[in-house]
Amino acid sequence: MTAVKIKLGTINDVKEFVNAVTLCDFEVDLVSGKYVIDAKSIMGIFSLDLTQPVNMIIHTDECGKFLQDVDKFIEK
């Protein structure tokens, strides 16, 4: 399992992020406070407070390519 913070600042960011996540064959969750959302659910993501960074939990240890694909959203 891998955890990183991401920031999705615009509607296009959310669309691009969801497109990248849907290509994965492993589970990815977004955690904001007490809410845990499936990262493949665009409606679920829009229910989160996107003004703040959210935690992304990747349920695999082999996620190098995926992390490269979503690198622009990762908080540095």
N, CA, C and O atoms as a GROMACS GRO file, in nm:
protein
  304
    1MET      N    1   0.085  -0.118   0.000
    1MET     CA    2   0.000   0.000   0.000
    1MET      C    3   0.089   0.124   0.000
    1MET      O    4   0.191   0.129   0.069
    2THR      N    5   0.049   0.223  -0.078
    2THR     CA    6   0.122   0.349  -0.089
    2THR      C    7   0.025   0.463  -0.062
    2THR      O    8  -0.090   0.459  -0.106
    3ALA      N    9   0.071   0.566   0.010
    3ALA     CA   10  -0.014   0.682   0.039
    3ALA      C   11   0.061   0.810   0.004
    3ALA      O   12   0.177   0.828   0.041
    4VAL      N   13  -0.008   0.900  -0.068
    4VAL     CA   14   0.047   1.031  -0.101
    4VAL      C   15  -0.065   1.134  -0.096
    4VAL      O   16  -0.183   1.098  -0.107
    5LYS      N   17  -0.030   1.260  -0.081
    5LYS     CA   18  -0.128   1.368  -0.086
    5LYS      C   19  -0.135   1.422  -0.228
    5LYS      O   20  -0.034   1.440  -0.295
    6ILE      N   21  -0.258   1.447  -0.274
    6ILE     CA   22  -0.278   1.505  -0.406
    6ILE      C   23  -0.366   1.628  -0.397
    6ILE      O   24  -0.439   1.648  -0.300
    7LYS      N   25  -0.358   1.711  -0.500
    7LYS     CA   26  -0.439   1.831  -0.511
    7LYS      C   27  -0.506   1.832  -0.648
    7LYS      O   28  -0.438   1.827  -0.750
    8LEU      N   29  -0.638   1.837  -0.648
    8LEU     CA   30  -0.716   1.843  -0.772
    8LEU      C   31  -0.784   1.979  -0.773
    8LEU      O   32  -0.891   1.996  -0.714
    9GLY      N   33  -0.723   2.075  -0.842
    9GLY     CA   34  -0.768   2.213  -0.834
    9GLY      C   35  -0.878   2.253  -0.930
    9GLY      O   36  -0.950   2.350  -0.904
   10THR      N   37  -0.894   2.180  -1.041
   10THR     CA   38  -0.993   2.218  -1.141
   10THR      C   39  -1.076   2.097  -1.183
   10THR      O   40  -1.040   1.983  -1.153
   11ILE      N   41  -1.185   2.124  -1.252
   11ILE     CA   42  -1.269   2.016  -1.305
   11ILE      C   43  -1.189   1.931  -1.403
   11ILE      O   44  -1.201   1.808  -1.403
   12ASN      N   45  -1.107   1.995  -1.486
   12ASN     CA   46  -1.024   1.919  -1.581
   12ASN      C   47  -0.922   1.832  -1.509
   12ASN      O   48  -0.891   1.722  -1.556
   13ASP      N   49  -0.869   1.879  -1.395
   13ASP     CA   50  -0.778   1.796  -1.315
   13ASP      C   51  -0.849   1.669  -1.270
   13ASP      O   52  -0.793   1.560  -1.278
   14VAL      N   53  -0.972   1.684  -1.222
   14VAL     CA   54  -1.048   1.568  -1.174
   14VAL      C   55  -1.072   1.471  -1.289
   14VAL      O   56  -1.053   1.350  -1.273
   15LYS      N   57  -1.112   1.521  -1.406
   15LYS     CA   58  -1.136   1.434  -1.521
   15LYS      C   59  -1.010   1.359  -1.562
   15LYS      O   60  -1.014   1.239  -1.585
   16GLU      N   61  -0.898   1.431  -1.570
   16GLU     CA   62  -0.771   1.369  -1.608
   16GLU      C   63  -0.728   1.264  -1.506
   16GLU      O   64  -0.680   1.157  -1.543
   17PHE      N   65  -0.745   1.296  -1.377
   17PHE     CA   66  -0.709   1.203  -1.270
   17PHE      C   67  -0.793   1.076  -1.278
   17PHE      O   68  -0.739   0.965  -1.271
   18VAL      N   69  -0.924   1.091  -1.293
   18VAL     CA   70  -1.013   0.975  -1.300
   18VAL      C   71  -0.980   0.890  -1.423
   18VAL      O   72  -0.984   0.767  -1.415
   19ASN      N   73  -0.949   0.953  -1.536
   19ASN     CA   74  -0.911   0.877  -1.655
   19ASN      C   75  -0.786   0.792  -1.628
   19ASN      O   76  -0.779   0.678  -1.674
   20ALA      N   77  -0.690   0.847  -1.556
   20ALA     CA   78  -0.568   0.772  -1.523
   20ALA      C   79  -0.599   0.657  -1.426
   20ALA      O   80  -0.546   0.547  -1.442
   21VAL      N   81  -0.683   0.682  -1.328
   21VAL     CA   82  -0.715   0.580  -1.227
   21VAL      C   83  -0.794   0.464  -1.289
   21VAL      O   84  -0.772   0.348  -1.253
   22THR      N   85  -0.884   0.495  -1.380
   22THR     CA   86  -0.966   0.388  -1.438
   22THR      C   87  -0.884   0.288  -1.520
   22THR      O   88  -0.931   0.177  -1.546
   23LEU      N   89  -0.765   0.326  -1.562
   23LEU     CA   90  -0.677   0.235  -1.636
   23LEU      C   91  -0.606   0.135  -1.545
   23LEU      O   92  -0.545   0.040  -1.593
   24CYS      N   93  -0.614   0.157  -1.414
   24CYS     CA   94  -0.545   0.071  -1.317
   24CYS      C   95  -0.628  -0.053  -1.287
   24CYS      O   96  -0.751  -0.048  -1.287
   25ASP      N   97  -0.559  -0.165  -1.262
   25ASP     CA   98  -0.629  -0.287  -1.222
   25ASP      C   99  -0.622  -0.309  -1.071
   25ASP      O  100  -0.647  -0.420  -1.023
   26PHE      N  101  -0.588  -0.205  -0.997
   26PHE     CA  102  -0.585  -0.210  -0.851
   26PHE      C  103  -0.674  -0.099  -0.797
   26PHE      O  104  -0.714  -0.008  -0.870
   27GLU      N  105  -0.703  -0.107  -0.668
   27GLU     CA  106  -0.792  -0.010  -0.604
   27GLU      C  107  -0.714   0.114  -0.560
   27GLU      O  108  -0.601   0.106  -0.513
   28VAL      N  109  -0.779   0.230  -0.577
   28VAL     CA  110  -0.724   0.358  -0.532
   28VAL      C  111  -0.837   0.430  -0.460
   28VAL      O  112  -0.946   0.446  -0.514
   29ASP      N  113  -0.810   0.474  -0.337
   29ASP     CA  114  -0.908   0.548  -0.259
   29ASP      C  115  -0.858   0.688  -0.233
   29ASP      O  116  -0.738   0.712  -0.227
   30LEU      N  117  -0.952   0.782  -0.217
   30LEU     CA  118  -0.921   0.917  -0.173
   30LEU      C  119  -0.982   0.935  -0.036
   30LEU      O  120  -1.099   0.902  -0.013
   31VAL      N  121  -0.902   0.989   0.058
   31VAL     CA  122  -0.946   1.007   0.195
   31VAL      C  123  -0.941   1.155   0.230
   31VAL      O  124  -0.836   1.220   0.218
   32SER      N  125  -1.054   1.207   0.274
   32SER     CA  126  -1.063   1.346   0.318
   32SER      C  127  -1.142   1.347   0.448
   32SER      O  128  -1.264   1.328   0.448
   33GLY      N  129  -1.071   1.371   0.558
   33GLY     CA  130  -1.137   1.366   0.689
   33GLY      C  131  -1.190   1.226   0.715
   33GLY      O  132  -1.114   1.129   0.711
   34LYS      N  133  -1.320   1.214   0.742
   34LYS     CA  134  -1.379   1.084   0.771
   34LYS      C  135  -1.434   1.015   0.646
   34LYS      O  136  -1.489   0.905   0.656
   35TYR      N  137  -1.420   1.077   0.530
   35TYR     CA  138  -1.475   1.023   0.406
   35TYR      C  139  -1.370   0.947   0.326
   35TYR      O  140  -1.258   0.994   0.309
   36VAL      N  141  -1.407   0.830   0.280
   36VAL     CA  142  -1.322   0.748   0.194
   36VAL      C  143  -1.399   0.725   0.064
   36VAL      O  144  -1.509   0.669   0.066
   37ILE      N  145  -1.341   0.768  -0.047
   37ILE     CA  146  -1.408   0.764  -0.177
   37ILE      C  147  -1.326   0.678  -0.274
   37ILE      O  148  -1.203   0.685  -0.274
   38ASP      N  149  -1.394   0.599  -0.355
   38ASP     CA  150  -1.328   0.525  -0.463
   38ASP      C  151  -1.280   0.627  -0.565
   38ASP      O  152  -1.360   0.705  -0.617
   39ALA      N  153  -1.151   0.628  -0.595
   39ALA     CA  154  -1.093   0.729  -0.686
   39ALA      C  155  -1.140   0.712  -0.830
   39ALA      O  156  -1.115   0.800  -0.912
   40LYS      N  157  -1.206   0.602  -0.861
   40LYS     CA  158  -1.260   0.582  -0.996
   40LYS      C  159  -1.398   0.646  -1.011
   40LYS      O  160  -1.454   0.646  -1.120
   41SER      N  161  -1.451   0.700  -0.903
   41SER     CA  162  -1.584   0.760  -0.904
   41SER      C  163  -1.575   0.912  -0.914
   41SER      O  164  -1.542   0.980  -0.817
   42ILE      N  165  -1.604   0.965  -1.032
   42ILE     CA  166  -1.595   1.110  -1.051
   42ILE      C  167  -1.695   1.182  -0.962
   42ILE      O  168  -1.665   1.289  -0.909
   43MET      N  169  -1.814   1.125  -0.945
   43MET     CA  170  -1.915   1.189  -0.858
   43MET      C  171  -1.869   1.186  -0.713
   43MET      O  172  -1.890   1.283  -0.640
   44GLY      N  173  -1.806   1.078  -0.672
   44GLY     CA  174  -1.755   1.069  -0.536
   44GLY      C  175  -1.648   1.173  -0.511
   44GLY      O  176  -1.645   1.235  -0.404
   45ILE      N  177  -1.559   1.194  -0.607
   45ILE     CA  178  -1.453   1.293  -0.592
   45ILE      C  179  -1.511   1.432  -0.577
   45ILE      O  180  -1.464   1.512  -0.496
   46PHE      N  181  -1.615   1.462  -0.656
   46PHE     CA  182  -1.675   1.595  -0.647
   46PHE      C  183  -1.749   1.616  -0.515
   46PHE      O  184  -1.784   1.730  -0.483
   47SER      N  185  -1.773   1.510  -0.438
   47SER     CA  186  -1.837   1.527  -0.308
   47SER      C  187  -1.736   1.567  -0.199
   47SER      O  188  -1.775   1.602  -0.088
   48LEU      N  189  -1.607   1.562  -0.232
   48LEU     CA  190  -1.503   1.598  -0.136
   48LEU      C  191  -1.475   1.748  -0.140
   48LEU      O  192  -1.509   1.816  -0.237
   49ASP      N  193  -1.413   1.798  -0.034
   49ASP     CA  194  -1.367   1.936  -0.030
   49ASP      C  195  -1.234   1.943  -0.106
   49ASP      O  196  -1.129   1.909  -0.052
   50LEU      N  197  -1.241   1.986  -0.231
   50LEU     CA  198  -1.122   1.988  -0.316
   50LEU      C  199  -1.040   2.116  -0.302
   50LEU      O  200  -0.942   2.135  -0.375
   51THR      N  201  -1.078   2.203  -0.209
   51THR     CA  202  -0.996   2.321  -0.183
   51THR      C  203  -0.872   2.284  -0.102
   51THR      O  204  -0.777   2.362  -0.094
   52GLN      N  205  -0.874   2.165  -0.043
   52GLN     CA  206  -0.762   2.116   0.036
   52GLN      C  207  -0.705   1.990  -0.029
   52GLN      O  208  -0.777   1.919  -0.099
   53PRO      N  209  -0.576   1.962  -0.008
   53PRO     CA  210  -0.520   1.836  -0.058
   53PRO      C  211  -0.591   1.717   0.008
   53PRO      O  212  -0.636   1.727   0.122
   54VAL      N  213  -0.600   1.606  -0.064
   54VAL     CA  214  -0.660   1.484  -0.010
   54VAL      C  215  -0.557   1.372  -0.014
   54VAL      O  216  -0.463   1.375  -0.094
   55ASN      N  217  -0.575   1.275   0.072
   55ASN     CA  218  -0.484   1.160   0.076
   55ASN      C  219  -0.528   1.057  -0.026
   55ASN      O  220  -0.646   1.021  -0.033
   56MET      N  221  -0.433   1.010  -0.105
   56MET     CA  222  -0.459   0.905  -0.202
   56MET      C  223  -0.395   0.777  -0.150
   56MET      O  224  -0.274   0.774  -0.125
   57ILE      N  225  -0.475   0.673  -0.134
   57ILE     CA  226  -0.427   0.544  -0.088
   57ILE      C  227  -0.432   0.447  -0.205
   57ILE      O  228  -0.538   0.420  -0.261
   58ILE      N  229  -0.315   0.395  -0.242
   58ILE     CA  230  -0.304   0.302  -0.355
   58ILE      C  231  -0.284   0.163  -0.297
   58ILE      O  232  -0.189   0.139  -0.223
   59HIS      N  233  -0.374   0.071  -0.330
   59HIS     CA  234  -0.374  -0.062  -0.269
   59HIS      C  235  -0.292  -0.162  -0.349
   59HIS      O  236  -0.339  -0.269  -0.387
   60THR      N  237  -0.166  -0.125  -0.374
   60THR     CA  238  -0.067  -0.214  -0.435
   60THR      C  239   0.070  -0.154  -0.409
   60THR      O  240   0.083  -0.034  -0.385
   61ASP      N  241   0.171  -0.237  -0.416
   61ASP     CA  242   0.307  -0.186  -0.402
   61ASP      C  243   0.372  -0.161  -0.537
   61ASP      O  244   0.479  -0.101  -0.545
   62GLU      N  245   0.309  -0.208  -0.644
   62GLU     CA  246   0.363  -0.193  -0.778
   62GLU      C  247   0.284  -0.085  -0.853
   62GLU      O  248   0.205  -0.115  -0.942
   63CYS      N  249   0.309   0.039  -0.815
   63CYS     CA  250   0.230   0.150  -0.872
   63CYS      C  251   0.320   0.257  -0.933
   63CYS      O  252   0.277   0.372  -0.947
   64GLY      N  253   0.441   0.223  -0.970
   64GLY     CA  254   0.536   0.320  -1.023
   64GLY      C  255   0.486   0.394  -1.145
   64GLY      O  256   0.497   0.516  -1.152
   65LYS      N  257   0.432   0.320  -1.243
   65LYS     CA  258   0.383   0.386  -1.364
   65LYS      C  259   0.264   0.476  -1.332
   65LYS      O  260   0.254   0.587  -1.384
   66PHE      N  261   0.174   0.428  -1.248
   66PHE     CA  262   0.058   0.509  -1.210
   66PHE      C  263   0.102   0.639  -1.142
   66PHE      O  264   0.047   0.745  -1.171
   67LEU      N  265   0.199   0.632  -1.052
   67LEU     CA  266   0.248   0.752  -0.985
   67LEU      C  267   0.309   0.850  -1.084
   67LEU      O  268   0.298   0.971  -1.066
   68GLN      N  269   0.374   0.799  -1.188
   68GLN     CA  270   0.426   0.886  -1.294
   68GLN      C  271   0.312   0.953  -1.369
   68GLN      O  272   0.319   1.071  -1.403
   69ASP      N  273   0.205   0.876  -1.395
   69ASP     CA  274   0.090   0.929  -1.469
   69ASP      C  275   0.018   1.041  -1.394
   69ASP      O  276  -0.036   1.133  -1.455
   70VAL      N  277   0.018   1.033  -1.261
   70VAL     CA  278  -0.055   1.134  -1.181
   70VAL      C  279   0.041   1.228  -1.108
   70VAL      O  280  -0.001   1.299  -1.016
   71ASP      N  281   0.166   1.230  -1.147
   71ASP     CA  282   0.268   1.310  -1.079
   71ASP      C  283   0.230   1.457  -1.067
   71ASP      O  284   0.260   1.519  -0.965
   72LYS      N  285   0.166   1.514  -1.167
   72LYS     CA  286   0.133   1.657  -1.163
   72LYS      C  287   0.032   1.690  -1.053
   72LYS      O  288   0.019   1.807  -1.016
   73PHE      N  289  -0.039   1.591  -1.000
   73PHE     CA  290  -0.136   1.615  -0.893
   73PHE      C  291  -0.078   1.593  -0.754
   73PHE      O  292  -0.140   1.633  -0.655
   74ILE      N  293   0.038   1.531  -0.745
   74ILE     CA  294   0.098   1.498  -0.616
   74ILE      C  295   0.156   1.622  -0.551
   74ILE      O  296   0.230   1.698  -0.614
   75GLU      N  297   0.122   1.642  -0.424
   75GLU     CA  298   0.175   1.755  -0.347
   75GLU      C  299   0.322   1.731  -0.319
   75GLU      O  300   0.360   1.626  -0.267
   76LYS      N  301   0.405   1.828  -0.353
   76LYS     CA  302   0.549   1.814  -0.334
   76LYS      C  303   0.590   1.884  -0.205
   76LYS      O  304   0.708   1.884  -0.170
   0.00000   0.00000   0.00000
